[in-house]
Amino acid sequence: MEIEWAPARRPAAQKAWRQVLRPVAAELATQAAALAERVTAALKAEGPEWFPDAESVAESVKSNEAHFRLIAEALERGGDPCRVDLPASTVEATRSVVHRQLALAAILRSYRLGHEMLWQWVFDRITARPADPAEQTAAVDLASRWLFAYVDAAVKQTEHEYAAEREAWMRSAAAARAEAITAILAGRERDQRRATNRLRYELARHHLGLIAWGVEATSDARAAQVVAAAGRAVGADATLTHSLGPQTHAAWLSRTTPFTEADLDPARLAAPAGVRVVLGEPAYGLDGFRRTHIEAAHARRVVMLAEPHTAPVARYRNMAVAALGTVDAEQARTFVIRVLGDLAADDEATFRLATTLASYLDENCSRTRTAERLMIHPNTVTYRVHQARQILGRGIDSDTLDVRVALALLPTLRGLPPAP
């Protein structure tokens, strides 16, 4: 039988291979099952979370035994360790690890531990055999180099299999999850338990809908980070994310206890430059999951209409009037212009007067509270309100509902399409 591996084809190396390594390889074939049991037992003791049931233990033993038998066969014939394909059972075990959502580190630890235990076993057999010292030394060197080369090649193949399976599995899981989310938001899915199973996300909880998106070309990663940070900020037990497109991430933050007003303070959800965040109102269960996202989507629509007159973090509750009033864009524009007249002019100075008037009305016509809210002097509030009244051409002391609604819609005016 011709030896394939180049380092073992030298005359002295061939002799050591035939006299020492081939008998050791033959013995390894008979001990493969026992060695596989030992490696799996050591792995389980080190990482019990890797083996949640008897099936996962049996799977590991089968994969390890296949490795040892493959190594024994390749060693016996002098095969090239870099050209040995992974056993089918190992490929299946790798796929199983992906499906159980374990990290690649679990597999790599198996290789390191298996290599360590196998090398000790091989070394003990080589040194125990009656052989010329020079042959033993050559056999130890050859076996060590061969096993390192084999493990290196096997790890590379496993990493490739893991990455390919994980990508395919995540695409499949993401597709199924996206389909389930679409069905819930469209109102087609009404079974809460079935929806929970499809999403792999518990719906019998309190949910807070969130949408984060980038307004700059390089904001995608930052938008994703905001979602994770928001979950930590509000003490969420779980977070479900869903891509709405490039640089746009929807998320549901959930927990078993209700969200408080302090949790929903926009100041707790600081967004980095170039990122916008909107929140729906917290709600419970399947219907709440749907409703809080729809509110966040409407809040996002208002924020996009109102750019650049918008805060980085906004809550639906604070813009519900604008969300309702801009559903019909043409009527919204007509209403704002009819009620506010020249106060709806498209210049920064007039807009500043209008927003000061809006805050003044929100603060029950208190110039002190308005000044604190806008961080300006009370006299400045008085001046701006007076100017706004003159432009408006009407009093605001009573019957101001139409003015307040128009002022709420005013920031969106630039984003609304012009009337035909």
Sequence and secondary structure as in RCSB ss.txt:
>XXXX:A:sequence
MEIEWAPARRPAAQKAWRQVLRPVAAELATQAAALAERVTAALKAEGPEWFPDAESVAESVKSNEAHFRLIAEAL
ERGGDPCRVDLPASTVEATRSVVHRQLALAAILRSYRLGHEMLWQWVFDRITARPADPAEQTAAVDLASRWLFAY
VDAAVKQTEHEYAAEREAWMRSAAAARAEAITAILAGRERDQRRATNRLRYELARHHLGLIAWGVEATSDARAAQ
VVAAAGRAVGADATLTHSLGPQTHAAWLSRTTPFTEADLDPARLAAPAGVRVVLGEPAYGLDGFRRTHIEAAHAR
RVVMLAEPHTAPVARYRNMAVAALGTVDAEQARTFVIRVLGDLAADDEATFRLATTLASYLDENCSRTRTAERLM
IHPNTVTYRVHQARQILGRGIDSDTLDVRVALALLPTLRGLPPAP
>XXXX:A:secstr
    SGGG SHHHHHHIIIIIHHHHHHHHHHHHHHHHHHHHHHHHH GGG  SHHHHHHHHHHHHHHHHHHHHHH
HHT  GGG    HHHHHHHHHHHHTT  HHHHHHHHHHHHHHHHHHHHHHHHHS   HHHHHHHHHHHHHHHHHH
HHHHHHHHHHHHHHHHHHHHHHHHHHHHHHHHHHHTT    HHHHHHHHTS  SSEEEEEEEEESSTT HHHHHH
HHHHHHHHTT SEEEEEEEETTEEEEEEEESS   TTTT GGGS   TTEEEEE   EEHHHHHHHHHHHHHHHH
HHHHHHTTSS SEEEGGGGHHHHHHTSSHHHHHHHHHHHHGGGG SSHHHHHHHHHHHHHHHTTT HHHHHHHHT
S HHHHHHHHHHHHHHHTS  SS  HHHHHHHHHGGGTTTS    
